Amino acid sequence: MTIIILLLGLGVGVLVGLLGIGGGVVLVPAMVYLLRMDQHLAQGTSLFILLPPIGLGALREYWRQGQVDLRAGILCALGMLFGAYGGSLVALPIPSRHLQGLFGCFLVLSAVLLWRKAELKSKGRR
């Protein structure tokens, strides 16, 4: 189990640096299915995991290349700080199976929107 957890962290770290995704998008489903965690436990563990290393290595490289908007980053981080607290107050009383459904709907919606945008861009180039 330790090896699976270490490999999960490594894989998510690569995706964070490569795609700029929030690690929780991969971590939460992986912890629910691979580690058999309850949805609440997976979400809480994901928050703990991501708190210290949330892309510091990748941020360093993006910063060196001049690809960081400091003002937007600070303002968004402040919003996330308060939003995450409020979201946790809403999520904790929700039954785990409903929370899994909400999480899945979010992922599907995100995928559809990204796919649609890519399709529109490719049609515009033809």
N, C-alpha and C positions, 0 to 999 in steps of 0.2 A: 504494500500500500504506500510506503514511503517513496518508492521509486515512481509510482504513478503520480503522486502529488508533486514531486520534483519536476517530472516531465511536463505536467500540466502547467506549472509555473513558468517553465522555460518556453513552452509553446505560446502561452499567452503573452509573455514578454516580447517574443518575436512579433506577434501580431500587433501589439501596442506600438512598437517602433516602426513596423512596416506600414500599417494602415492608419495609425492614429486613433484606433478604436479604444473605447473604454474597456478595460480588461474584464469588467463584470459581465459584459455581453457574452463572453466565452466562459468565464469562470463559473457563473451561477448555473447555467445548464450542465456544465461538466461536473460540478460538485453534486448536483441533484442526481444525475444519471450514473456517473462513474463512481462517486464516493457514497452514493445513496443517502445524501443529506436531505433533510426537510428543507423546503423553500426558504423559510425564515432563517434557518441556520446557514444555508448557503449564502443568502444575501448579507447577513451579518458578518460571516467569515470573509466574504469578498470585500466588504468595506474595510475590514482589518488588514487584509492582504494589500490592498491598494493604497492605503493611507501613506505609508512611507515611500514606496518606490514608484509612485504613479507616473512613471515615464521620465524620471530624472536623467537617466542615461540618454534617452532619445531627445529630451529637451535640450541637453547640452549640445548635441549635434545640430539640432534645428536652430538654436541660438547662434552657434558659430557661423551658420550659413545665412544669418539675418532673416530667418523665417519665423519670427515670434513677434506678435503684436502684444507688447507688455501691458498697455492700458486695457485692451479687451480681455486679456488673460486675467488680470487682477479683478476687474469688475465682474467677470463671469464666475471667478472663483468665489467671490463674496456672495453672489447669488446662489451658487451651488451650496455653500456652507449653510445658509439659512433654508434653502429649498430642501436639502437632504434631511435636515432636522425635521422640517414639517412633513416631508414624505414618510419618514420613519414613524412618526406619530400616527399617520394614516394606515401604513402597511401592517404594523404589528397586530392590530385587532382583526385583520382580514384572515379568514381561514387559508391555510397553505395551498389547497387545491385551487382556490379562486385567484390567489396571487400568482400561481404558476400560469393560469390561463391569461391573466393580464400581461404577464411578462412575455408569453408566447405571442399574444396579439401585437404587442409593441415590436417584437422582432420581425414579425411578418409584415407589418405596416412599414417599418423601416426598409425592409428588403424590396417591397413593391415600389416605394417612392424612389429609392436609388436606381432600381432597374428601369423605371419609367424615365427618369432623368437621363440615364445613359442612352436609352432608345431615342429620346428626343434629340439629343446631341448628335447621335450617329445619323439620324435622318437629315439634320440640318447641314451636314458635311457633304452629302451626296449631291 
